[in-house]
Amino acid sequence: MNNVAEANKGPAQLKKKDSSESGPHSLIDNITISKNLEEVSLKQRIDNLLSLNGGYKAPLLIDELLNDVPEPRSKHSLFQNYVLNTQSQTNISYSLALQREAVACEVQDLDYMIAQFKQRRQKAFNKMIDLESTSKNPTSKANLIHFYKPGEEIHHIKVADGPLTSLDSNSPFGSLVCTADNVLSLHSLNLDSPISLKGTEHKKVNCTVLHGADPIIIVGADNDLFWYSQESQNPLFYAEPSQLSGHVGPVVAVNYDGHTAVSSSLDKTVRQWDHTAGKCSLTLDTFEFGVCNSLQHEKVVLVTGSQDGVVRLWDLRTGKPERELVGGHTSPISTLQFSGLELVSGADDGSLRSWDLRNGQILLAEAYNDKIQSVGFDDVRIVTQVRNENMARVIDKKTGDQRMLAISDSIITSSKYIDGFFIAGRDTGDVGVWAV
């Protein structure tokens, strides 16, 4: 564990660019305001759905969420015993994690009941994911560690014969999109039923993003973005994607915040896309900083990590960088994530930093022997994965202690941390989901 004080001996600081604001709030204010509004909106939606009594949820039957689904053919309702008692809104979307015990109910036609259960479970998770999709605050997400042992592998599926080069998921029990050997596929982590996605054949797929309960999938392949949406008549079918063109070099990173998509390219530009209009709505020139290998945006705030080792905060209202986090990395940024007023970044040289966006202070500093491939975090931990390793590392933010996770004989080639779970794609074509 590196000493944070030593890490701060360098010129680590937050630099503010000289530019006028185009709106009533500063960039940092917008992060705070958006975060608070999202929390209020989520709480109101949950309160409306579940009648709260003295600050505690009343017992909830899954049928209350799925009243449009007919009862199973049995005198015993599988879901009558599926009563979910949760005491805080943080567990709302994963109160369904007790699914493994639900089939213990006595039924006459078990195969039929299990099939009904799978269908209803999938619909319930889709509703839950949609309910919380407006919240970007990790503390409002579910914490499945309450239902699974830390280090337990809860899913394991074979999705390809070769290394997974990209993956994304909307939930540990939701959907997974991944790429292997330039073949793009969509999988349900509940039903293990792959859906083939057409439209990127004979192209090099570099990055993928999946968003929402009825997932929108955006793929960066060659110089273009490919946008997949579900057919309303058939939720298991994706039509040919719409294609967004504008970059003159391969797309290397893409993000979607539920409203607009943002992509970066080897052409040293970042573009914001209006899918409804089918065109680029904003182009940012990053030639001075180099290629932005990683990015994330929420509404008017864009964060980029570029080849010069600097993390930048952009105001999408003005199209200009407003803040810089410098002194933390000395090689190209390879990955980053921000939530609220905290950001974690990793670089090609194996350096990992946690930042306070209000003042640019480095909260935690670590160093590893190879490129940081992915980072994710919540209030209590940071989960990171290093290239050519067969495991992930979980860092306790309070103590700095580390432990290994998802250890296997095969190398992790693509991964994501989400809602207390680590999703690992390996060089064998396998995907595992692990409770952190």
N, C-alpha and C positions, 0 to 999 in steps of 0.2 A: 504494500500500500504506500503510494507516494504521499509525501507530506504536502498538504494543500498550501501551507505557508510558503514552502520552497517553490511550489509552482507559481505562486503569485509574485516571486521576486522579479520576474521579467516584466515587460511592459504591458501586461494584461490590463485592459481597460475598455471602457465603452466610449467610442467616439461618436459625437453627434455631428451630422453633416449640416452645413449651412444651407438651409432651404426653407422657404416659407410654407406654412401649413395651408392646405386647400380646404380644410374642413374645420369644424368647431373643436375637435379633440386631437391631441397629439397621438402619435402612433402607439405609444405605450398605454395611453388612456384608452384607446380603442380596444387593445387586448383585454384590459381590465373590465371595461364596460360590456364588451361582448361576452366575456366569461360570466359576469354576474347575471346578465339578461338570460343567457342560456340556462343557468342554474335555476332561475326563477321559473322560466318557461317549462323546464322539465318537471320541477316540483308541482306546478299547477296541473300539468297533464297527468301526472301520477295520482295526485289527490283526486282529480276528477274521475279517474278510472277505479281507484280503490278507496272506498270509504274509510277514512282514518278515524280511529277512536282513541283519544288520549295520546296521540303521537305514535300509536302502533297500528299496523295493518290488521284488519279483520282476516280470519282464515279465508283463503282464496281457493276456489275450485277452478281448475283449468277450464271447465265448461263456461265460466263467466267470461272468459276471453274468447271462447270459441262457440258462442251460442248459435252460430250459423251451421254447425256441423251436426248431423244427426247422431243420436245415441247408438252405441254398438248393439248388435243382436245378442243380448244376454241379460238374464235377470240380475246379474251383478254388473254394475257399471265400473269399468276399470278406473274411471276418473273420480268416482265417488270417494275412493280412498286416497285420491291424489290431492290431499289438502295441504296447502302450502302456507306455513306460518312464517312470515318475515317481519323483522322488527325495525328495519331501516330501509330507506329508499335505495340504498346501495345494492340491495340484493334483488331488486325487482326483476331484472331481465334474466337472472339465472336461478330463480326459485325453482325452475324446471330441472335443475341439476339432479334432483332426486329420481329422475326418469328410470334409473337402473333398478330401483326397487318397486316401481309401479306395477310390473307384470306379476307380482306376487299375489295379486288378487285372484280369487278362485273364479274361473270362467269355464264354460263348457267347450267353447270353440277357441282355443288358445291362439292358433295361427291367424284366424280372422281378427282377433282382438289385438294381436301384435301389429298386424298390418294397419288397423285403424289407429292404433297408438302412434305408429310412426308418422302417419299422415297428419294427425292432430298435433303431434309434437313439432313437426316442421312448420305448420301454420302458426303455432303459438310462438315459436322462436322468431319467426318473421315479424309478427306483431310486436314482440318485445324489442327486437332490434330497431324496428321503425320508431317505437316509442322513445328510445334513448338516442336516436340518431342526431338529435339537435344538440346534444351535450358533448362538449369536447373536454370536459373536466374529468380527469381520471378518478377522482374521489366519488363521482356519481355513477361510475361503472360498477358492475357486479364484481365481487371478489369470490371466485370459485374455490379458493383455498379452504373456505368453510365447509365445502362439500367433498373435496378431494385432498389426498395427502400430498404435501409438497414433494415434487419429484416423480409423481405418478404419471405414467403415460396413459391418456384416456382415449386416444384415437391412433390408429396406425393403418394407413392405406397405401397401396401401390398405385402410382399414377403414371409411371413412365418406366422405360428401360434404361434411361441414361440420366445424367445429372440434371437437376432442376436449376434453371438459370434465373427464374423470377417466380415470385408468388405473392399473393395478397389474400386477405380474408376479412370478412365483416364480423366474425364471431367465432369462438372456439367450437360452437355448435351450428354454425351457419354455413356459408358457402366459401369455397376456395377456388381461386383462379391461379393457374400455374403454367409455366412454359418449360418444355424440355425438347431439345433438338429442334427448336423453332416451331414446335407443335403446341398450340394453345388449347387448353381444356378447362372446363368448369366442373367442380365436384361439390356435392353436398356432403358435409361432414356428419350429417345425421343419417343419410340414406345410402351413402356410398354409391351414388348413381352419376357417372360422368356424363357431361353434355359436351359434345364437340362444337367448337366455335370456328366457323369458316370466315375467310376474308383476309387472312394474313399469310396464306400459303406462299412459299417462295420468297418470303421476306424475313429479315433478321429481326426477331422480337427482342427488344432491349429492356423493356420495363412494362409493368402492368399495375393497375390499380382497380380495386373493387369497392363499391360504396353502396350502402343502404340494404334494406331488407329484401327488396326486389332488385337485385344488384344491377347497378350501372357499371359496366366494365370499360375501361379505357386502356388501350394498348399503344405503346410507342414501338413502331416497327419501321425500320429504315428511317426515312425522313418525315414520316407522317404519323398522325394519331388516328386510331380506329376506335369508334365509339359504338358499343353494343348496348341495346336496351331490350328488355323482355317484351314479347308480344302480349298485349292485354288479354287476348282470347286464350292464349296458351302460355302460362307462366314458366313452363319448362322448355320453351323454344325461344331462341334468339335469332332474329333475322340477320341478313347481311349487314355489316356495320356501316355507319356513315364515316366518311373519310375527311379528315381535316388536314389541309396542306398549307405549307408556308415556310417551314424550316428548309434549309438547303444543306443540312448535314444530319447525320443520324440522331434521333431523339434518345437521350440518355436518362432522363428522369421525368416523371409526370405526377401530378397531384390533383385531387378533386375535392372540393370542400362542400359539395352538395349544391353548388350554384354555378361555379365556373371551373374550368380546368386550366392548369398552368403546366407548361413543359419547358425543358431546357434541352439544348442540342450542342453537338460539336461545332455548330456554326457560331458559337459564342453569343447566342441570344436566348432570352427567356420570353415566351409568348403566353399571353392569356387568351383563352378561347371562349367565344360565345357559341355554344352548340346550337341554340335555336336559330341563330342567323347563319350558322355554318361557316364562320370565318374568325380570323384572329382579331381581337379587339384592342390589344395592347402589345407592343414589342419593346423589350428592354435590351439595350446593347451592353453586353458584359465583356467586350473585347479587352478592356483595360484589366479586368480581373481574371480572365480565362474562363474555361468551361465551368458551368455550375453542375457538379456531379450529383448534388442532392438538393432538394427544395421541399417546402411545405407552405401552404397559404391557408388563411382563414379570413374570409371577407376582404378587408382592405390591407391586411398584413401579409407580406410575403417574406419568408426567410430562405436564404440561399447559402450554400457552402460551395466555395469555388476553388480553383486550382492554386490560388495564391495563399491558401490556408486561412482565409478570413471568412467569418460568418457575418452576413449582412442582413439587416432588416430593411425592407423596402415598403414604401407607401404606394399602393397600387392606384391611389387617387392622383398622384403626381407622376408616378413612373420613375421615382428617384430613390436611391438608397438613403435612408435617414440615420441609421446607426450601424456601427461596426463593432464586432467583438474580435479584438486583436490580441496577440501575445499568447494564445493558447495552443496553436498548431504551427508547425513549420513545414508541413507538406499538404498536398491537396486534401480537402475535406471529402470524405467518402460517403458519409451518412449523417443524418441529423433528425431530431424530432423536437418540437416544442409544444408545450401545453401551458396555458395560463401565462405565468411570468417566469417559467423555467425552460431552459433549452439544454439538450444534451447533444454533443457532436463527437464524431470519430473521424480519424484521418488515415491516410495511406501508411503513415509511419507507425501506426499502432497507438497513437495518443488518443485518449478519451477525456473529454471535459464536460462538466456540468456548469451551467452559467445562470446567474441571476440577471434577467433581462432589464431590471430596473436600473442597475448600476454597472453591469458588465463584470461583476465579481465572479471569479472562478470558485465554485462551491466544492468541487471534487475534481481531482486529477489522477489519472491512471495511465500506465504505459504497458503495451504488449509487444510481442515480437513480430507481428504482421498486421496487415491492413484490417481495420475495423469494418466488418461487412454490414452490421445492423446494430441499431440501438433502440431501446424502448424504455419507458420508465413510468412510475406512478409515484404516490406520495412516500413510499417506504423503500423502494428498490429501483435499481437500474439493471436492465438485462442487456447484455451485449454478446456479440458473436464475432470471433476473429477468423480470418481466412485460413483455410487448411487445417482447421481444428474440428474434432468430432463431438464438440460439446458447446454449450453456452455457459456464460459466467453471470452469476447473480450477485450484485453488489448491494449490501445494506447501506442506505444513504446516511444513516445515523452513526453507525460504528465503523463503516468502511470494510467490514468483513466480507469475504467472498466465498461462494460455494459453486460447485460445478453442477450442471443440469443437462439432461438429454444426452448422456454419454452413450456412444455406440461405436461399432467398428467402422462405420462409414463416415465420410466427411460431410459436414453441413455446407451446402452451396448457396442456400437462400433461406431467409428466416424472417419472422416477425413476432414481436411481443404485443399481445392484446388482451386486456381485461383479466390479467392474472394468469395468462397462459402463454406458452412459448410454442410457436409453430415452426417446425424445422423440416426443410426440404433437403434431401441428401443426394450424393453423387450416384446412388443406386436407384434413384427414381422413387424412393419411399418418402412419405410425409408422416411425421408424428406430431401429435399435440400433447404437450406436457403441462401439468399443473406446476406452477412456480411456487 
